[in-house]
Amino acid sequence: MRRLTMLRISPLIWISPLLVWPAWMFVTSMASLQLDPYPLTLTAAGTAALLIVAPVCAAGGAWEGGRLRRAGWFTLPHVRTPLTVAITALLPTLLVGSLITFGIIGIRLVIGGVLLPDIRMIITTLVILTTHTLLGFAIGVRMPVVVSVPLVFLVDFFALGLPLTLDPLWLRHLTGIWPSCCLIGADLAPAALLGALVFTGGLAVTAGLLLHPHLTAFRLALALLPAIIGAGAGVQFVRGFGPDPTIARDPALLVCSTGQPRVCVWPEHQPRLEEVAAIAASAGAAWQQAGIAVPDEFSEGQPGSPTVRGFGFSMRSDHYTILNALAYSLLPPWPECAFSGISPYLGAPAEGYVLAWLNTIAGMPPEQLAGRFSPDQLQVVATVRALPLERQQAWLERNLVALEQCNIPPQLEPAL
């Protein structure tokens, strides 16, 4: 069949304008707010389009399979293998699905200020789209088109979307669609990528085996075996992950300033490195004058020593949001009781008071403080600031101890 004829009779060509809008709405509604030009985050957000595009392409594949079924192709002698015929017939469907999906990914990248996507996500997206379309075709050659097309669409739609709402959370990672991955300090876990590809690969092999022209009950059972094995192997890769299949990003990618304290940021934040370093230097000098120990380094990576404090910001963070993030990094980490719930965490209320005091010391203006802290917190901080420096340091020390312990109550009101 001529290529132009294939394009003309493909239903995906005619409905593609109607497919773009719902796919884009899925992307904008499901993807988390992207504030940084991180290629992995923006590419992953764009792949949410697969939740609409893949089921439609699978249904289009079922329609193409039904067309060949009605033509009696599988009952006639032929030279080409069934898989070759399937791929040839599915080219228009795959072309439309790829253009829509990658077009939406491209728009997300341009909006985020990124030119090149994450190649791992692109390959995974192409594998998923091809596999689901081929599986739809394989079902279409076995069922009447009035049954196969709606059945394939509904089953595929729920198979991709339903795991996002179910427990265990790692179940969603088998689909290979991670619209909320990943924060700038995280990277996609290789195990999750392998799990999704192994599972999808099992489905692809099953789809190929279902194309056998003489499908007996034994061959049907044999065809389903790769999908079952792929699912079992994929589960072993992804089980144990939370809502996002991430690992810590390589700290060797951090870009650091040369001043004191040293400031290290991810490459995507390098345009603001000098600005953040200046904020850290100014705040650090004020904190040192107040007797507060300032770390040698503020880093967006995971702290590797007591002299390094972790903080974070986005390209849209203003001056005082960055200052507040640096101040927050000076607080001790929460103790285990804050997460386990076994014993009460008495020091929790002190966090806002101590943070407000640190921001006040660093020079945050009153209008900014009022937008971040309650009037009660600011009133207590004003009372503390009126005390001699030694009394302020004693108040701070008592509340820092309460923050890092479980059974020590804070002393919010300064002792008279």
C-alpha positions in Angstrom: 0.0 0.0 0.0 1.3 3.5 -0.9 2.4 5.6 2.1 0.0 8.4 1.2 -2.9 6.0 1.2 -1.8 4.6 4.6 -1.8 8.1 6.0 -5.1 9.0 4.4 -7.0 6.0 5.8 -5.4 6.0 9.2 -8.0 7.1 11.8 -5.3 8.7 14.0 -4.5 11.2 11.3 -8.1 12.5 11.4 -8.6 12.6 15.1 -5.1 13.9 15.9 -6.3 17.5 16.3 -8.8 16.4 18.9 -6.1 14.5 20.7 -3.7 17.3 21.3 -5.8 19.3 23.8 -6.7 16.5 26.2 -3.1 15.3 26.2 -1.9 18.8 27.0 -4.5 19.1 29.8 -3.3 15.9 31.3 0.3 17.2 31.3 -0.6 20.5 32.9 -2.9 19.0 35.5 -0.8 16.0 36.6 2.7 17.3 36.4 4.1 19.2 39.4 4.9 22.8 39.1 8.3 23.1 37.4 10.4 26.1 38.7 13.8 25.0 37.5 15.4 24.3 34.0 16.2 20.7 34.9 15.9 18.5 31.7 14.9 15.4 33.6 12.0 17.1 35.5 10.6 18.9 32.4 10.9 15.8 30.2 9.2 13.6 32.8 6.4 16.1 33.1 5.8 16.0 29.4 5.5 12.2 29.4 2.2 12.5 31.2 0.8 12.9 27.7 1.2 9.1 27.3 -1.7 8.6 29.7 -4.0 9.8 26.8 -1.9 9.2 23.7 -0.8 5.6 24.4 -4.4 4.3 24.9 -5.6 6.1 21.8 -2.7 4.7 19.8 -3.4 1.2 21.2 -7.0 1.6 20.0 -5.7 2.8 16.6 -3.5 -0.3 16.5 -6.6 -2.5 17.2 -8.4 -0.8 14.4 -5.5 -1.5 12.0 -5.4 -5.1 13.2 -9.1 -5.4 12.6 -8.7 -4.1 9.1 -6.2 -6.8 8.2 -8.4 -9.4 10.0 -11.4 -8.4 7.8 -9.2 -8.6 4.7 -8.3 -12.2 5.6 -4.6 -11.5 5.5 -3.8 -14.1 8.2 -5.5 -16.8 6.2 -3.6 -16.1 2.9 -0.1 -17.1 1.9 2.4 -14.2 2.5 6.2 -13.7 2.4 6.6 -11.0 5.1 6.5 -12.0 8.7 3.4 -10.9 10.8 5.6 -8.6 12.8 6.9 -6.8 9.7 3.3 -6.4 8.4 2.2 -5.1 11.8 5.0 -2.5 12.1 4.3 -1.3 8.5 0.6 -0.9 9.1 1.2 0.9 12.4 3.6 3.5 11.1 1.0 6.2 10.6 -0.4 5.6 14.1 3.1 5.6 15.7 4.0 8.7 13.7 1.0 10.7 15.0 1.4 9.5 18.6 5.1 10.3 18.6 4.6 13.8 17.1 1.9 14.6 19.7 3.9 13.2 22.7 7.2 14.6 21.7 5.7 17.9 20.7 4.1 18.3 24.1 7.5 17.4 25.8 9.2 20.0 23.6 6.7 22.7 24.7 7.4 21.8 28.3 11.1 22.1 27.7 10.8 25.5 25.9 8.6 26.9 28.7 11.2 25.7 31.2 14.1 27.2 29.3 15.7 23.9 28.2 16.7 22.9 24.7 17.6 19.2 25.1 15.5 16.6 26.8 16.5 13.7 29.0 17.4 10.9 26.5 16.4 8.2 29.0 12.9 9.5 29.1 12.7 9.9 25.4 13.7 6.3 24.7 11.4 4.9 27.4 8.5 7.0 26.0 9.1 5.6 22.5 9.3 2.0 23.8 6.1 2.4 25.7 4.2 4.0 22.8 5.4 1.3 20.3 4.6 -1.6 22.7 1.1 -0.5 23.6 0.3 0.2 19.9 1.6 -3.2 18.9 -0.3 -5.0 21.6 -3.5 -3.2 20.5 -2.8 -4.5 17.0 -2.3 -8.0 18.2 -5.7 -7.9 20.0 -7.3 -6.4 17.0 -6.5 -9.3 14.7 -8.2 -11.7 17.2 -11.4 -9.8 17.9 -14.1 -8.0 15.9 -13.2 -4.3 15.6 -16.4 -3.2 17.4 -15.2 -5.0 20.4 -11.4 -4.6 20.2 -11.2 -0.9 19.7 -13.2 0.3 22.8 -11.9 -2.6 24.9 -8.3 -1.9 24.1 -8.7 1.8 24.8 -10.4 1.4 28.1 -8.1 -1.4 29.4 -5.0 0.5 28.4 -6.2 3.8 29.8 -6.9 2.2 33.2 -3.7 0.1 33.1 -1.7 3.3 32.8 -3.7 5.6 34.9 -5.0 3.5 37.7 -1.6 2.5 39.3 -1.0 6.2 40.0 -3.9 6.0 42.5 -3.2 2.7 44.1 -1.1 1.2 46.9 1.6 -0.1 46.9 3.1 3.1 45.6 5.8 1.3 43.6 3.2 -0.3 41.4 3.0 2.9 39.3 6.6 2.7 38.3 6.0 -0.4 36.1 4.2 1.9 33.7 7.3 3.9 32.9 5.4 7.2 33.3 6.7 9.5 36.1 5.0 12.9 35.7 6.2 14.2 39.1 9.8 13.1 38.8 12.2 14.6 39.8 13.3 17.4 42.1 16.5 19.2 41.1 18.5 17.3 43.7 17.3 13.9 42.6 18.0 11.6 39.6 15.9 8.8 38.1 16.9 5.5 39.7 18.4 3.0 37.2 16.4 0.2 38.9 13.1 2.0 38.1 14.1 2.5 34.5 15.1 -1.1 34.1 11.9 -2.3 35.8 9.7 -0.3 33.4 11.7 -1.4 30.4 11.7 -5.1 31.4 7.9 -5.1 32.0 7.3 -3.2 28.7 9.6 -5.6 26.9 7.7 -8.6 28.2 4.5 -7.0 26.8 6.2 -6.4 23.4 7.3 -10.0 23.2 3.8 -11.2 24.0 2.3 -8.9 21.4 4.7 -10.4 18.8 3.8 -13.9 19.7 0.1 -13.2 19.6 0.5 -12.4 15.9 1.2 -16.0 15.0 -1.4 -16.9 12.3 -2.3 -20.2 13.9 -2.8 -19.4 17.5 -3.7 -22.6 19.5 -4.4 -22.7 23.2 -0.9 -23.8 23.8 0.6 -21.0 21.8 -1.7 -18.5 23.5 -0.4 -19.7 26.9 3.2 -19.5 25.6 2.5 -16.0 24.3 1.4 -14.8 27.7 4.4 -16.1 29.4 6.8 -13.2 28.5 4.3 -10.7 29.9 4.1 -12.6 33.2 7.8 -13.0 33.4 8.4 -9.3 32.6 5.9 -8.3 35.2 7.5 -10.5 37.9 11.0 -9.2 37.0 9.9 -5.6 36.8 8.4 -5.8 40.3 11.7 -7.0 41.7 13.4 -3.8 40.3 10.8 -1.3 41.5 9.5 -2.6 44.8 10.6 -0.6 47.7 10.4 2.8 46.0 8.1 5.5 47.2 5.9 7.8 45.0 9.0 8.8 43.0 11.7 6.4 41.9 14.7 8.6 42.6 18.2 8.5 43.9 20.4 11.3 45.1 22.0 13.3 42.3 25.7 13.1 41.7 27.4 15.7 44.0 30.2 16.0 41.5 27.8 18.1 39.4 27.6 20.9 42.0 29.1 24.3 41.1 30.7 26.1 44.0 31.7 29.7 44.9 35.1 30.6 46.1 34.2 32.9 49.1 33.3 32.2 52.7 31.0 30.6 53.5 31.3 28.5 50.3 28.0 28.0 48.4 27.4 25.0 46.1 24.5 24.9 43.7 23.3 22.6 40.9 24.3 23.5 37.4 20.8 24.7 36.5 21.1 27.3 39.3 24.6 28.5 38.4 23.3 31.9 36.9 22.3 32.8 40.5 25.4 31.5 42.3 27.0 34.9 42.8 23.8 36.3 44.2 23.2 33.4 46.6 26.9 33.6 47.7 26.5 37.3 48.5 23.4 36.6 50.5 25.2 33.8 52.4 28.2 36.0 53.1 26.1 38.9 54.4 23.8 36.7 56.6 26.8 34.6 57.8 28.6 37.8 59.0 25.5 38.9 60.9 25.0 35.4 62.5 28.7 35.3 63.5 28.4 38.6 65.3 25.4 37.2 67.2 27.6 34.2 68.3 26.0 31.7 65.9 28.3 29.1 64.4 28.2 29.5 60.6 29.0 26.4 58.5 31.9 26.3 56.1 29.6 25.5 53.2 25.9 25.8 52.2 25.2 23.1 49.6 22.2 22.1 47.5 23.6 18.5 47.7 23.2 16.2 50.6 25.4 17.4 53.5 28.4 15.1 53.9 29.9 16.5 57.1 28.9 18.7 60.1 30.5 21.7 58.5 28.1 21.5 55.5 24.5 22.6 55.7 21.9 21.7 53.0 19.5 24.2 51.5 17.4 24.7 48.4 15.9 27.3 46.2 14.5 27.8 42.7 15.2 30.1 39.9 12.1 32.1 40.9 13.0 32.4 44.6 13.5 36.0 45.7 16.2 37.4 47.9 14.4 36.8 51.2 13.2 33.3 50.2 16.8 32.4 49.7 17.8 34.0 53.0 15.0 32.1 54.8 16.3 28.8 53.2 19.8 29.5 54.5 18.5 30.3 57.9 16.5 27.1 58.0 19.6 25.1 57.2 21.1 26.2 60.5 18.3 24.3 62.4 19.1 20.8 63.7 17.5 17.9 61.8 14.3 16.6 63.3 14.7 13.6 65.7 13.2 10.2 64.9 10.3 10.7 67.2 9.0 13.5 64.9 8.3 10.8 62.3 7.6 7.7 64.2 4.9 9.1 66.5 6.0 6.7 69.2 7.0 9.5 71.6 5.9 13.1 71.6 8.1 15.7 69.9 7.9 18.5 72.5 10.3 20.8 70.7 8.4 21.2 67.4 6.7 24.6 68.3 10.1 26.2 68.7 11.0 25.9 65.0 9.1 29.0 63.9 10.4 31.1 66.7 14.0 30.2 66.2 13.7 30.6 62.4 12.2 34.1 62.9 15.0 35.1 65.2 17.6 33.9 62.7 16.0 35.8 59.9 15.7 38.9 62.1 19.4 38.7 62.9 20.3 38.4 59.2 18.4 41.6 58.4 15.1 40.5 57.0 12.8 43.5 56.9 9.6 43.6 59.0 7.2 43.3 56.1 8.9 40.1 54.9 8.9 38.7 58.5 5.2 39.4 58.8 4.5 37.4 55.7 6.3 34.3 57.0 5.7 34.3 60.7 2.7 34.7 63.1 2.3 37.9 65.2 2.9 35.8 68.4 6.2 34.5 67.0 7.3 38.0 66.0 6.3 39.5 69.3 8.4 36.9 71.2 11.3 37.4 68.9 11.1 41.2 69.5 11.2 40.5 73.2 14.2 38.3 72.8 16.0 40.8 70.6 15.7 43.4 73.4 17.7 41.3 75.7 21.5 41.3 76.1 23.3 39.2 73.5 24.3 36.6 76.2 20.6 36.1 77.1 19.6 35.8 73.5 22.3 33.1 73.0 21.0 31.2 76.0 17.5 31.4 74.7 18.6 30.1 71.3 20.7 27.3 72.8 17.8 26.1 74.9 15.4 25.9 72.0 18.0 24.3 69.6 18.4 21.5 72.2 14.6 21.1 72.3 14.5 20.9 68.5 17.0 18.1 68.3 15.7 16.1 71.3 12.4 14.4 71.9 11.6 15.0 75.5 12.9 18.5 76.2 10.2 21.2 76.1 11.1 24.5 74.4 11.4 27.8 76.3 9.6 30.2 73.9 9.2 33.1 76.3 12.6 34.3 77.5 13.2 33.9 81.2 13.0 37.2 83.2 
